[in-house]
């Protein structure tokens, strides 16, 4: 069967760089954040059709195989839980990054971010749903491990999802992508990147010095810990 892969990511998780690597491969269609687009605009084009429901998006993506879809989980996507059969036939994967850094980065871009939009709780709910519906434990990528050892982690990921490992896809030319135009300010680092590399950014407001961000961290860290124990 041709692979139909979904990567579910909390915001600021290195997932756009992962998607950029999948584009560089050239052997799969890459669908960028259709569910976020659906929530924000009420509809989204997928496979030449305009869709208005999350389950229909996943069914349409499945028809594009071989395909890699990446989406973020600042929203819960209740339609997937109402029609869980739409999760069948897809290989569900997840990428998680240590919450302190992602919360500070998220706040830096969106100072009015809510606790729910940090995303780890929604992500873990989807992890449980995907496991229950498909009967297969989803693949989990540890972003820190990915940044430390791109060839090793990507090779393991490819083996887990049924793709050949293409080491040449681990580097690319920095560029703006048309897929990122709508949300370009969230993808500045990915657009400037030429491969997987740890960020050197520091932030004035962090979990350590801000009570609101610390509360976000206390809420979401248990979900991160439940996910990271499954990392490849």
Steps between C-alpha positions, in 0.01 A plus 500: 500500500615855431578680826254755636671663798379768739722686745315663791702776665453751777603850386874587504609137484736500197219344296526749213866410452394136499244580233768686303711186507204301365462752215869457421452124462281553194330158523192596701237772470526735798187658648570786739264569793161450331310468829639826643398665173155344525442635850635845416312544170209254510619309194817362347600373153631143496551290189309741282195513728385761749431331833319624809532214751806351669409135432462578129848656500660181631309286251610726215862495618493120510400498132817697411735219607795495495453803723630669813267737686622722781265685734514676834266448791427840651141392426337174611333407167187357659383356166774237514368375832141503370596296189806300607480272197664783304824417683515151347736440210747765613832454679480741793823652630573768758785739575555646846745751641580594858219737611709777660651605168184461296286699745746790503525493121123485459448792738765702316296471180154511658492681837127432545544122454266295720593192696302272267685625192837384637370170364649209693166395650332496158800312362482228762125461447567442130778255584258292706230522233734395220630204703147390591357531150789352301620245754857618443708712735581825321859593425634780725799719411695674776593839351809532720628163383420593140705820524790315662504210252301572183623198299433255782154626589382552143624153402307349791192702405518386139533138608197536727274656235610297200705755308855459369755710684635772269795666675525763226164641617655605832627821343324754279531853368354771727182632342151630559245236408161581342340255747616725786382833357183527710688448826846615394590668830477161673744345254784751489750258654404222258525736202852601603610145576705266286459196725414400854681723751433592862379856556723741686213736580435626851181664621434778749179339629529135601349230715760586763411869540131524408219353711261463207747307288596292802133400538492400133806285558355332808185413305666364187818333624320178611371454144849558360638238739237246393591554136878515529522157662396354163766685298704308246 
